[in-house]
Amino acid sequence: MEISRNFNQLSFHDASIESVKRGKDHIEVLFDFVIVAPEHPDAGGEVIELRNATVTFSHVKSERALIWYDDKSPIEHPNTEAPVNEVMHGTHKEDYFHFDGFWQPNDWSEWYIYTDIFFVNGRPTKVTRTAF
């Protein structure tokens, strides 16, 4: 199943980033799963779990990774290769995508990917609403 619209109707909560591959102007991120909300136009009213979901961001202008070692201000992330391990939120704003979550158990991280084009590919599995 391929999805290329309504990013904010996808849930990345508790998803793990398995790998990150970078090209000249794209970034491919492999997640263990991505949840498609029933309100998403491609979901047909069902909750769908995309297993081994690859999210490809194309025409990437830049990216930025930050880490919070305290609650005052973030610093540049020391591991920009894969700055978030366990994702809590994934959102799309005007011209960037934002992920936040844990890099290490006590290290909160943020990852900004500056583009507005994405594609998600994964193996779909229907999930009962009670599980969602």
Summary of the structure (lengths in Angstrom):
residues: 132
radius of gyration: 14.6
end to end distance: 19.2
largest distance: 43.4
contacts: 391
relative contact order: 0.27
helix: 2%
strand: 58%
